[in-house]
Amino acid sequence: MTFVVTDNCKGCRFTDCVAVCPVECFHGDDEMLYIDPEECIDCGACVPECPVEAIYDEAQLPDDKSQWLQINADRAKDLPVVAEKGDPLPGADERKEELGF
């Protein structure tokens, strides 16, 4: 099992989650973060830290977000590790509000 970052992260890229991750399983591009399922130790520490509820336990991933499991696996392996909290993307607060958080 692993945890999965979904589309709520897109356009935000809050990094509160990486600050509590005991392993370096988060990777990122210019739009969002992804979790490498090979590195994730299934601790769940990241879930409550995400201000836009973008992270799910694989077993609780909604059907309409199931494609994100493969997207995370594919994208994470080719992207740099994000291991420290940084600034969210410009417009992240607006996106957060748009998502209802």
Residue pairs with C-beta under 8 A, 6 or more apart in sequence:
1 42
1 57
1 58
1 59
2 35
2 37
2 40
2 42
2 58
2 69
2 72
3 35
3 40
3 42
3 44
3 46
3 47
3 55
3 56
3 57
3 58
4 35
4 55
4 56
4 57
4 58
4 61
4 65
4 68
4 69
4 72
5 26
5 32
5 33
5 34
5 35
5 54
5 55
5 68
5 72
6 54
6 55
6 56
6 61
6 65
6 68
7 32
7 54
7 65
7 68
8 50
8 52
8 53
8 54
8 99
9 32
9 33
9 50
9 52
9 54
9 55
10 31
10 32
11 31
11 32
11 89
11 91
11 92
11 95
12 32
12 51
12 52
12 54
12 88
12 89
12 92
12 95
12 96
13 28
13 31
13 32
13 33
13 88
13 89
13 92
14 50
14 51
14 52
14 88
14 92
14 96
15 26
15 28
15 33
15 82
15 84
15 85
15 86
15 88
16 49
16 50
16 51
16 85
17 26
17 33
17 46
17 47
17 49
17 50
17 55
18 26
18 33
18 46
18 82
18 83
18 84
18 85
19 49
19 84
19 85
20 45
20 46
20 49
21 43
21 45
21 46
21 83
22 41
22 43
22 45
23 39
23 40
23 41
24 39
24 81
24 83
25 35
25 36
25 39
25 40
25 41
25 76
26 33
26 34
26 35
26 36
26 46
26 81
26 82
26 83
27 33
27 34
27 35
27 36
27 75
27 76
27 77
27 79
27 80
27 81
27 82
28 34
28 79
28 80
28 82
29 75
29 79
31 89
32 54
33 82
34 71
34 72
34 75
34 76
34 79
35 46
35 55
35 72
35 76
36 72
36 73
36 76
36 77
37 58
37 69
37 72
37 73
37 76
38 77
39 76
42 57
44 57
46 55
47 55
47 56
47 57
51 96
51 101
52 95
52 96
52 99
52 101
53 101
56 62
56 65
58 69
61 68
61 69
89 95
